[in-house]
Amino acid sequence: MPKPPGKDPLVALARYSEIGFMIPAAVLLGYFLGKLADYWLHTKWLYLVGLLFGAVVGFWQVIRMALGAFKKDADPDE
């Protein structure tokens, strides 16, 4: 008997492991873009703005992914 679509454990593992990489990747990207802006504009504080912006964007994306996964799990028709 075939498995129902969307219930593959490897798919779920990939989806939820992506959440663990989302926040550090967003923070690092924000940091490096802030450092690049510091270099171009000859400032010393924009890396902090990039760091905070990356953290906010990372958490926002994780919340969106979690709500989407919760919605898919709660709605058996999809």
ABEGO torsion letter per residue (X at the ends): XBBBBGABAAAAAAAAAAAAAAAAAAAAAAAAAAAAAAAAAGBAAAAAAAAAAAAAAAAAAAAAAAAAAAAAAABAAX
